[in-house]
Amino acid sequence: MINAFLLTNQKMISGHIDCTFSGTTCVSMFLKNRKIYTANVGDSRIVIYNCKNGNWTAKPLSIDHKPNLPAE
């Protein structure tokens, strides 16, 4: 997934697309061998919902990328 994100960025740059001020985001997820893999760029988030006995719960699987986060 990292390579796919990097390749997309490289193709945008080589296609002379200035993505400096773009607002594009991407959120991706796939399931393999009962494991969930996620990746996101920009202010996006993956949330999984579960229903037990008619009660729904939500669990974030990724976090938003925001400039005010210390890790950013």
PDB file of N, CA, C and O in Angstrom:
ATOM      1  N   MET A   1       0.829  -1.181   0.000  1.00  0.00           N
ATOM      2  CA  MET A   1       0.000   0.000   0.000  1.00  0.00           C
ATOM      3  C   MET A   1       0.879   1.253   0.000  1.00  0.00           C
ATOM      4  O   MET A   1       0.550   2.253  -0.639  1.00  0.00           O
ATOM      5  N   ILE A   2       1.997   1.188   0.721  1.00  0.00           N
ATOM      6  CA  ILE A   2       2.914   2.337   0.723  1.00  0.00           C
ATOM      7  C   ILE A   2       3.431   2.578  -0.690  1.00  0.00           C
ATOM      8  O   ILE A   2       3.451   3.713  -1.167  1.00  0.00           O
ATOM      9  N   ASN A   3       3.850   1.503  -1.356  1.00  0.00           N
ATOM     10  CA  ASN A   3       4.362   1.650  -2.720  1.00  0.00           C
ATOM     11  C   ASN A   3       3.312   2.211  -3.666  1.00  0.00           C
ATOM     12  O   ASN A   3       3.641   3.007  -4.545  1.00  0.00           O
ATOM     13  N   ALA A   4       2.060   1.814  -3.505  1.00  0.00           N
ATOM     14  CA  ALA A   4       0.986   2.331  -4.360  1.00  0.00           C
ATOM     15  C   ALA A   4       0.804   3.827  -4.141  1.00  0.00           C
ATOM     16  O   ALA A   4       0.610   4.572  -5.101  1.00  0.00           O
ATOM     17  N   PHE A   5       0.864   4.274  -2.897  1.00  0.00           N
ATOM     18  CA  PHE A   5       0.735   5.707  -2.609  1.00  0.00           C
ATOM     19  C   PHE A   5       1.909   6.476  -3.201  1.00  0.00           C
ATOM     20  O   PHE A   5       1.720   7.534  -3.800  1.00  0.00           O
ATOM     21  N   LEU A   6       3.130   5.945  -3.035  1.00  0.00           N
ATOM     22  CA  LEU A   6       4.310   6.618  -3.571  1.00  0.00           C
ATOM     23  C   LEU A   6       4.286   6.667  -5.094  1.00  0.00           C
ATOM     24  O   LEU A   6       4.615   7.693  -5.689  1.00  0.00           O
ATOM     25  N   LEU A   7       3.898   5.560  -5.726  1.00  0.00           N
ATOM     26  CA  LEU A   7       3.817   5.524  -7.181  1.00  0.00           C
ATOM     27  C   LEU A   7       2.795   6.526  -7.710  1.00  0.00           C
ATOM     28  O   LEU A   7       3.043   7.205  -8.707  1.00  0.00           O
ATOM     29  N   THR A   8       1.670   6.615  -7.053  1.00  0.00           N
ATOM     30  CA  THR A   8       0.646   7.587  -7.454  1.00  0.00           C
ATOM     31  C   THR A   8       1.201   9.000  -7.369  1.00  0.00           C
ATOM     32  O   THR A   8       0.999   9.804  -8.280  1.00  0.00           O
ATOM     33  N   ASN A   9       1.894   9.307  -6.286  1.00  0.00           N
ATOM     34  CA  ASN A   9       2.483  10.635  -6.129  1.00  0.00           C
ATOM     35  C   ASN A   9       3.516  10.916  -7.217  1.00  0.00           C
ATOM     36  O   ASN A   9       3.541  12.006  -7.788  1.00  0.00           O
ATOM     37  N   GLN A  10       4.368   9.931  -7.504  1.00  0.00           N
ATOM     38  CA  GLN A  10       5.381  10.101  -8.544  1.00  0.00           C
ATOM     39  C   GLN A  10       4.740  10.350  -9.905  1.00  0.00           C
ATOM     40  O   GLN A  10       5.212  11.194 -10.666  1.00  0.00           O
ATOM     41  N   LYS A  11       3.670   9.623 -10.215  1.00  0.00           N
ATOM     42  CA  LYS A  11       2.994   9.793 -11.503  1.00  0.00           C
ATOM     43  C   LYS A  11       2.333  11.156 -11.597  1.00  0.00           C
ATOM     44  O   LYS A  11       2.304  11.756 -12.671  1.00  0.00           O
ATOM     45  N   MET A  12       1.804  11.650 -10.490  1.00  0.00           N
ATOM     46  CA  MET A  12       1.208  12.989 -10.496  1.00  0.00           C
ATOM     47  C   MET A  12       2.274  14.038 -10.783  1.00  0.00           C
ATOM     48  O   MET A  12       2.060  14.947 -11.585  1.00  0.00           O
ATOM     49  N   ILE A  13       3.432  13.908 -10.118  1.00  0.00           N
ATOM     50  CA  ILE A  13       4.510  14.868 -10.315  1.00  0.00           C
ATOM     51  C   ILE A  13       5.049  14.791 -11.742  1.00  0.00           C
ATOM     52  O   ILE A  13       5.265  15.823 -12.378  1.00  0.00           O
ATOM     53  N   SER A  14       5.266  13.579 -12.247  1.00  0.00           N
ATOM     54  CA  SER A  14       5.799  13.431 -13.611  1.00  0.00           C
ATOM     55  C   SER A  14       4.777  13.879 -14.657  1.00  0.00           C
ATOM     56  O   SER A  14       5.151  14.190 -15.788  1.00  0.00           O
ATOM     57  N   GLY A  15       3.517  13.914 -14.300  1.00  0.00           N
ATOM     58  CA  GLY A  15       2.471  14.406 -15.196  1.00  0.00           C
ATOM     59  C   GLY A  15       2.268  15.904 -15.063  1.00  0.00           C
ATOM     60  O   GLY A  15       1.310  16.466 -15.595  1.00  0.00           O
ATOM     61  N   HIS A  16       3.195  16.549 -14.336  1.00  0.00           N
ATOM     62  CA  HIS A  16       3.186  17.999 -14.158  1.00  0.00           C
ATOM     63  C   HIS A  16       1.933  18.487 -13.437  1.00  0.00           C
ATOM     64  O   HIS A  16       1.383  19.536 -13.773  1.00  0.00           O
ATOM     65  N   ILE A  17       1.490  17.727 -12.452  1.00  0.00           N
ATOM     66  CA  ILE A  17       0.369  18.141 -11.619  1.00  0.00           C
ATOM     67  C   ILE A  17       0.937  18.680 -10.312  1.00  0.00           C
ATOM     68  O   ILE A  17       1.607  17.961  -9.570  1.00  0.00           O
ATOM     69  N   ASP A  18       0.661  19.952 -10.040  1.00  0.00           N
ATOM     70  CA  ASP A  18       1.133  20.568  -8.805  1.00  0.00           C
ATOM     71  C   ASP A  18       0.159  20.202  -7.687  1.00  0.00           C
ATOM     72  O   ASP A  18      -0.942  20.746  -7.605  1.00  0.00           O
ATOM     73  N   CYS A  19       0.579  19.271  -6.829  1.00  0.00           N
ATOM     74  CA  CYS A  19      -0.306  18.810  -5.760  1.00  0.00           C
ATOM     75  C   CYS A  19       0.005  19.503  -4.431  1.00  0.00           C
ATOM     76  O   CYS A  19      -0.439  19.053  -3.375  1.00  0.00           O
ATOM     77  N   THR A  20       0.766  20.594  -4.485  1.00  0.00           N
ATOM     78  CA  THR A  20       1.149  21.316  -3.276  1.00  0.00           C
ATOM     79  C   THR A  20      -0.063  21.760  -2.473  1.00  0.00           C
ATOM     80  O   THR A  20      -0.083  21.617  -1.251  1.00  0.00           O
ATOM     81  N   PHE A  21      -1.059  22.290  -3.140  1.00  0.00           N
ATOM     82  CA  PHE A  21      -2.225  22.814  -2.444  1.00  0.00           C
ATOM     83  C   PHE A  21      -3.493  22.017  -2.750  1.00  0.00           C
ATOM     84  O   PHE A  21      -4.601  22.542  -2.647  1.00  0.00           O
ATOM     85  N   SER A  22      -3.329  20.766  -3.122  1.00  0.00           N
ATOM     86  CA  SER A  22      -4.508  19.955  -3.444  1.00  0.00           C
ATOM     87  C   SER A  22      -5.229  19.547  -2.168  1.00  0.00           C
ATOM     88  O   SER A  22      -4.632  19.511  -1.092  1.00  0.00           O
ATOM     89  N   GLY A  23      -6.505  19.243  -2.292  1.00  0.00           N
ATOM     90  CA  GLY A  23      -7.300  18.820  -1.160  1.00  0.00           C
ATOM     91  C   GLY A  23      -7.664  17.351  -1.238  1.00  0.00           C
ATOM     92  O   GLY A  23      -8.596  16.906  -0.567  1.00  0.00           O
ATOM     93  N   THR A  24      -6.954  16.604  -2.035  1.00  0.00           N
ATOM     94  CA  THR A  24      -7.287  15.200  -2.255  1.00  0.00           C
ATOM     95  C   THR A  24      -6.907  14.357  -1.045  1.00  0.00           C
ATOM     96  O   THR A  24      -5.866  14.561  -0.420  1.00  0.00           O
ATOM     97  N   THR A  25      -7.773  13.414  -0.737  1.00  0.00           N
ATOM     98  CA  THR A  25      -7.480  12.455   0.327  1.00  0.00           C
ATOM     99  C   THR A  25      -7.725  11.050  -0.209  1.00  0.00           C
ATOM    100  O   THR A  25      -8.405  10.863  -1.218  1.00  0.00           O
ATOM    101  N   CYS A  26      -7.162  10.076   0.481  1.00  0.00           N
ATOM    102  CA  CYS A  26      -7.378   8.686   0.097  1.00  0.00           C
ATOM    103  C   CYS A  26      -7.378   7.846   1.356  1.00  0.00           C
ATOM    104  O   CYS A  26      -6.557   8.040   2.252  1.00  0.00           O
ATOM    105  N   VAL A  27      -8.296   6.926   1.409  1.00  0.00           N
ATOM    106  CA  VAL A  27      -8.338   5.978   2.510  1.00  0.00           C
ATOM    107  C   VAL A  27      -8.529   4.592   1.906  1.00  0.00           C
ATOM    108  O   VAL A  27      -9.407   4.387   1.069  1.00  0.00           O
ATOM    109  N   SER A  28      -7.696   3.636   2.339  1.00  0.00           N
ATOM    110  CA  SER A  28      -7.707   2.300   1.751  1.00  0.00           C
ATOM    111  C   SER A  28      -7.719   1.252   2.857  1.00  0.00           C
ATOM    112  O   SER A  28      -7.200   1.470   3.952  1.00  0.00           O
ATOM    113  N   MET A  29      -8.328   0.105   2.539  1.00  0.00           N
ATOM    114  CA  MET A  29      -8.379  -0.992   3.484  1.00  0.00           C
ATOM    115  C   MET A  29      -8.507  -2.287   2.710  1.00  0.00           C
ATOM    116  O   MET A  29      -9.216  -2.358   1.706  1.00  0.00           O
ATOM    117  N   PHE A  30      -7.814  -3.314   3.186  1.00  0.00           N
ATOM    118  CA  PHE A  30      -8.070  -4.647   2.644  1.00  0.00           C
ATOM    119  C   PHE A  30      -7.924  -5.677   3.753  1.00  0.00           C
ATOM    120  O   PHE A  30      -7.237  -5.458   4.750  1.00  0.00           O
ATOM    121  N   LEU A  31      -8.583  -6.791   3.550  1.00  0.00           N
ATOM    122  CA  LEU A  31      -8.634  -7.872   4.530  1.00  0.00           C
ATOM    123  C   LEU A  31      -7.917  -9.078   3.935  1.00  0.00           C
ATOM    124  O   LEU A  31      -8.217  -9.501   2.818  1.00  0.00           O
ATOM    125  N   LYS A  32      -6.958  -9.631   4.698  1.00  0.00           N
ATOM    126  CA  LYS A  32      -6.227 -10.807   4.241  1.00  0.00           C
ATOM    127  C   LYS A  32      -5.928 -11.686   5.450  1.00  0.00           C
ATOM    128  O   LYS A  32      -5.351 -11.230   6.437  1.00  0.00           O
ATOM    129  N   ASN A  33      -6.323 -12.938   5.359  1.00  0.00           N
ATOM    130  CA  ASN A  33      -6.074 -13.903   6.441  1.00  0.00           C
ATOM    131  C   ASN A  33      -6.555 -13.372   7.796  1.00  0.00           C
ATOM    132  O   ASN A  33      -5.858 -13.468   8.806  1.00  0.00           O
ATOM    133  N   ARG A  34      -7.756 -12.816   7.783  1.00  0.00           N
ATOM    134  CA  ARG A  34      -8.407 -12.311   8.997  1.00  0.00           C
ATOM    135  C   ARG A  34      -7.685 -11.136   9.630  1.00  0.00           C
ATOM    136  O   ARG A  34      -7.912 -10.836  10.802  1.00  0.00           O
ATOM    137  N   LYS A  35      -6.814 -10.459   8.876  1.00  0.00           N
ATOM    138  CA  LYS A  35      -6.154  -9.235   9.333  1.00  0.00           C
ATOM    139  C   LYS A  35      -6.618  -8.088   8.445  1.00  0.00           C
ATOM    140  O   LYS A  35      -6.795  -8.250   7.238  1.00  0.00           O
ATOM    141  N   ILE A  36      -6.812  -6.931   9.060  1.00  0.00           N
ATOM    142  CA  ILE A  36      -7.223  -5.732   8.334  1.00  0.00           C
ATOM    143  C   ILE A  36      -6.015  -4.821   8.191  1.00  0.00           C
ATOM    144  O   ILE A  36      -5.337  -4.519   9.173  1.00  0.00           O
ATOM    145  N   TYR A  37      -5.748  -4.387   6.973  1.00  0.00           N
ATOM    146  CA  TYR A  37      -4.663  -3.458   6.677  1.00  0.00           C
ATOM    147  C   TYR A  37      -5.283  -2.147   6.201  1.00  0.00           C
ATOM    148  O   TYR A  37      -6.172  -2.146   5.350  1.00  0.00           O
ATOM    149  N   THR A  38      -4.806  -1.026   6.759  1.00  0.00           N
ATOM    150  CA  THR A  38      -5.347   0.270   6.375  1.00  0.00           C
ATOM    151  C   THR A  38      -4.224   1.237   6.032  1.00  0.00           C
ATOM    152  O   THR A  38      -3.095   1.099   6.502  1.00  0.00           O
ATOM    153  N   ALA A  39      -4.555   2.208   5.212  1.00  0.00           N
ATOM    154  CA  ALA A  39      -3.641   3.302   4.887  1.00  0.00           C
ATOM    155  C   ALA A  39      -4.488   4.512   4.539  1.00  0.00           C
ATOM    156  O   ALA A  39      -5.556   4.391   3.940  1.00  0.00           O
ATOM    157  N   ASN A  40      -3.995   5.680   4.924  1.00  0.00           N
ATOM    158  CA  ASN A  40      -4.712   6.891   4.545  1.00  0.00           C
ATOM    159  C   ASN A  40      -3.760   8.048   4.358  1.00  0.00           C
ATOM    160  O   ASN A  40      -2.688   8.104   4.961  1.00  0.00           O
ATOM    161  N   VAL A  41      -4.172   8.964   3.515  1.00  0.00           N
ATOM    162  CA  VAL A  41      -3.448  10.199   3.246  1.00  0.00           C
ATOM    163  C   VAL A  41      -4.458  11.317   3.338  1.00  0.00           C
ATOM    164  O   VAL A  41      -5.542  11.235   2.761  1.00  0.00           O
ATOM    165  N   GLY A  42      -4.110  12.348   4.052  1.00  0.00           N
ATOM    166  CA  GLY A  42      -5.023  13.477   4.172  1.00  0.00           C
ATOM    167  C   GLY A  42      -6.011  13.275   5.303  1.00  0.00           C
ATOM    168  O   GLY A  42      -5.890  12.345   6.100  1.00  0.00           O
ATOM    169  N   ASP A  43      -6.972  14.147   5.355  1.00  0.00           N
ATOM    170  CA  ASP A  43      -7.961  14.174   6.432  1.00  0.00           C
ATOM    171  C   ASP A  43      -9.059  13.161   6.145  1.00  0.00           C
ATOM    172  O   ASP A  43     -10.184  13.527   5.804  1.00  0.00           O
ATOM    173  N   SER A  44      -8.721  11.883   6.287  1.00  0.00           N
ATOM    174  CA  SER A  44      -9.647  10.780   6.017  1.00  0.00           C
ATOM    175  C   SER A  44      -9.532   9.760   7.139  1.00  0.00           C
ATOM    176  O   SER A  44      -8.534   9.724   7.858  1.00  0.00           O
ATOM    177  N   ARG A  45     -10.549   8.941   7.280  1.00  0.00           N
ATOM    178  CA  ARG A  45     -10.521   7.926   8.327  1.00  0.00           C
ATOM    179  C   ARG A  45     -11.350   6.721   7.900  1.00  0.00           C
ATOM    180  O   ARG A  45     -12.370   6.862   7.226  1.00  0.00           O
ATOM    181  N   ILE A  46     -10.895   5.525   8.303  1.00  0.00           N
ATOM    182  CA  ILE A  46     -11.663   4.297   8.103  1.00  0.00           C
ATOM    183  C   ILE A  46     -12.305   3.940   9.441  1.00  0.00           C
ATOM    184  O   ILE A  46     -11.641   3.918  10.477  1.00  0.00           O
ATOM    185  N   VAL A  47     -13.591   3.665   9.400  1.00  0.00           N
ATOM    186  CA  VAL A  47     -14.326   3.263  10.595  1.00  0.00           C
ATOM    187  C   VAL A  47     -15.031   1.952  10.280  1.00  0.00           C
ATOM    188  O   VAL A  47     -15.654   1.811   9.228  1.00  0.00           O
ATOM    189  N   ILE A  48     -14.931   0.992  11.198  1.00  0.00           N
ATOM    190  CA  ILE A  48     -15.646  -0.270  11.033  1.00  0.00           C
ATOM    191  C   ILE A  48     -16.800  -0.280  12.041  1.00  0.00           C
ATOM    192  O   ILE A  48     -16.655   0.134  13.191  1.00  0.00           O
ATOM    193  N   TYR A  49     -17.933  -0.761  11.571  1.00  0.00           N
ATOM    194  CA  TYR A  49     -19.116  -0.843  12.424  1.00  0.00           C
ATOM    195  C   TYR A  49     -19.424  -2.304  12.707  1.00  0.00           C
ATOM    196  O   TYR A  49     -19.235  -3.170  11.853  1.00  0.00           O
ATOM    197  N   ASN A  50     -19.904  -2.566  13.922  1.00  0.00           N
ATOM    198  CA  ASN A  50     -20.251  -3.914  14.334  1.00  0.00           C
ATOM    199  C   ASN A  50     -21.626  -3.870  14.994  1.00  0.00           C
ATOM    200  O   ASN A  50     -21.943  -2.928  15.721  1.00  0.00           O
ATOM    201  N   CYS A  51     -22.434  -4.884  14.740  1.00  0.00           N
ATOM    202  CA  CYS A  51     -23.757  -4.957  15.348  1.00  0.00           C
ATOM    203  C   CYS A  51     -23.872  -6.260  16.135  1.00  0.00           C
ATOM    204  O   CYS A  51     -23.760  -7.350  15.575  1.00  0.00           O
ATOM    205  N   LYS A  52     -24.098  -6.131  17.437  1.00  0.00           N
ATOM    206  CA  LYS A  52     -24.345  -7.284  18.301  1.00  0.00           C
ATOM    207  C   LYS A  52     -25.670  -7.059  19.013  1.00  0.00           C
ATOM    208  O   LYS A  52     -25.859  -6.064  19.713  1.00  0.00           O
ATOM    209  N   ASN A  53     -26.574  -7.997  18.821  1.00  0.00           N
ATOM    210  CA  ASN A  53     -27.881  -7.934  19.473  1.00  0.00           C
ATOM    211  C   ASN A  53     -28.599  -6.613  19.209  1.00  0.00           C
ATOM    212  O   ASN A  53     -29.275  -6.082  20.091  1.00  0.00           O
ATOM    213  N   GLY A  54     -28.452  -6.088  18.001  1.00  0.00           N
ATOM    214  CA  GLY A  54     -29.131  -4.852  17.636  1.00  0.00           C
ATOM    215  C   GLY A  54     -28.426  -3.585  18.086  1.00  0.00           C
ATOM    216  O   GLY A  54     -28.918  -2.488  17.824  1.00  0.00           O
ATOM    217  N   ASN A  55     -27.289  -3.707  18.754  1.00  0.00           N
ATOM    218  CA  ASN A  55     -26.525  -2.532  19.208  1.00  0.00           C
ATOM    219  C   ASN A  55     -25.317  -2.321  18.302  1.00  0.00           C
ATOM    220  O   ASN A  55     -24.463  -3.198  18.172  1.00  0.00           O
ATOM    221  N   TRP A  56     -25.258  -1.159  17.685  1.00  0.00           N
ATOM    222  CA  TRP A  56     -24.162  -0.832  16.778  1.00  0.00           C
ATOM    223  C   TRP A  56     -23.046  -0.119  17.529  1.00  0.00           C
ATOM    224  O   TRP A  56     -23.302   0.743  18.370  1.00  0.00           O
ATOM    225  N   THR A  57     -21.814  -0.484  17.219  1.00  0.00           N
ATOM    226  CA  THR A  57     -20.644   0.215  17.747  1.00  0.00           C
ATOM    227  C   THR A  57     -19.722   0.556  16.586  1.00  0.00           C
ATOM    228  O   THR A  57     -19.680  -0.155  15.581  1.00  0.00           O
ATOM    229  N   ALA A  58     -18.990   1.642  16.735  1.00  0.00           N
ATOM    230  CA  ALA A  58     -18.044   2.081  15.709  1.00  0.00           C
ATOM    231  C   ALA A  58     -16.635   2.065  16.289  1.00  0.00           C
ATOM    232  O   ALA A  58     -16.419   2.433  17.443  1.00  0.00           O
ATOM    233  N   LYS A  59     -15.681   1.631  15.469  1.00  0.00           N
ATOM    234  CA  LYS A  59     -14.287   1.610  15.896  1.00  0.00           C
ATOM    235  C   LYS A  59     -13.434   2.190  14.772  1.00  0.00           C
ATOM    236  O   LYS A  59     -13.426   1.641  13.670  1.00  0.00           O
ATOM    237  N   PRO A  60     -12.711   3.293  15.022  1.00  0.00           N
ATOM    238  CA  PRO A  60     -11.821   3.834  13.995  1.00  0.00           C
ATOM    239  C   PRO A  60     -10.659   2.876  13.744  1.00  0.00           C
ATOM    240  O   PRO A  60     -10.074   2.347  14.690  1.00  0.00           O
ATOM    241  N   LEU A  61     -10.325   2.653  12.485  1.00  0.00           N
ATOM    242  CA  LEU A  61      -9.182   1.803  12.128  1.00  0.00           C
ATOM    243  C   LEU A  61      -7.983   2.630  11.680  1.00  0.00           C
ATOM    244  O   LEU A  61      -6.886   2.097  11.514  1.00  0.00           O
ATOM    245  N   SER A  62      -8.187   3.914  11.487  1.00  0.00           N
ATOM    246  CA  SER A  62      -7.091   4.810  11.126  1.00  0.00           C
ATOM    247  C   SER A  62      -7.363   6.163  11.770  1.00  0.00           C
ATOM    248  O   SER A  62      -8.457   6.409  12.276  1.00  0.00           O
ATOM    249  N   ILE A  63      -6.364   7.034  11.747  1.00  0.00           N
ATOM    250  CA  ILE A  63      -6.546   8.381  12.295  1.00  0.00           C
ATOM    251  C   ILE A  63      -6.427   9.407  11.179  1.00  0.00           C
ATOM    252  O   ILE A  63      -5.779   9.166  10.161  1.00  0.00           O
ATOM    253  N   ASP A  64      -7.061  10.555  11.388  1.00  0.00           N
ATOM    254  CA  ASP A  64      -6.958  11.651  10.426  1.00  0.00           C
ATOM    255  C   ASP A  64      -5.541  12.222  10.474  1.00  0.00           C
ATOM    256  O   ASP A  64      -4.931  12.293  11.541  1.00  0.00           O
ATOM    257  N   HIS A  65      -5.032  12.623   9.334  1.00  0.00           N
ATOM    258  CA  HIS A  65      -3.762  13.349   9.274  1.00  0.00           C
ATOM    259  C   HIS A  65      -4.107  14.825   9.360  1.00  0.00           C
ATOM    260  O   HIS A  65      -4.761  15.368   8.469  1.00  0.00           O
ATOM    261  N   LYS A  66      -3.673  15.471  10.423  1.00  0.00           N
ATOM    262  CA  LYS A  66      -3.963  16.887  10.621  1.00  0.00           C
ATOM    263  C   LYS A  66      -2.659  17.613  10.972  1.00  0.00           C
ATOM    264  O   LYS A  66      -1.827  17.073  11.701  1.00  0.00           O
ATOM    265  N   PRO A  67      -2.481  18.824  10.459  1.00  0.00           N
ATOM    266  CA  PRO A  67      -1.230  19.530  10.686  1.00  0.00           C
ATOM    267  C   PRO A  67      -0.971  19.901  12.145  1.00  0.00           C
ATOM    268  O   PRO A  67       0.172  20.176  12.509  1.00  0.00           O
ATOM    269  N   ASN A  68      -2.007  19.916  12.993  1.00  0.00           N
ATOM    270  CA  ASN A  68      -1.791  20.286  14.380  1.00  0.00           C
ATOM    271  C   ASN A  68      -1.419  19.087  15.273  1.00  0.00           C
ATOM    272  O   ASN A  68      -1.239  19.261  16.479  1.00  0.00           O
ATOM    273  N   LEU A  69      -1.301  17.893  14.712  1.00  0.00           N
ATOM    274  CA  LEU A  69      -0.890  16.728  15.483  1.00  0.00           C
ATOM    275  C   LEU A  69       0.641  16.729  15.639  1.00  0.00           C
ATOM    276  O   LEU A  69       1.354  16.973  14.666  1.00  0.00           O
ATOM    277  N   PRO A  70       1.143  16.464  16.828  1.00  0.00           N
ATOM    278  CA  PRO A  70       2.605  16.464  17.031  1.00  0.00           C
ATOM    279  C   PRO A  70       3.346  15.514  16.081  1.00  0.00           C
ATOM    280  O   PRO A  70       4.459  15.822  15.655  1.00  0.00           O
ATOM    281  N   ALA A  71       2.746  14.367  15.745  1.00  0.00           N
ATOM    282  CA  ALA A  71       3.405  13.405  14.860  1.00  0.00           C
ATOM    283  C   ALA A  71       3.529  13.924  13.432  1.00  0.00           C
ATOM    284  O   ALA A  71       4.359  13.442  12.662  1.00  0.00           O
ATOM    285  N   GLU A  72       2.707  14.903  13.082  1.00  0.00           N
ATOM    286  CA  GLU A  72       2.777  15.468  11.731  1.00  0.00           C
ATOM    287  C   GLU A  72       3.935  16.425  11.661  1.00  0.00           C
ATOM    288  O   GLU A  72       4.182  17.019  10.612  1.00  0.00           O
TER     289      GLU A  72
END
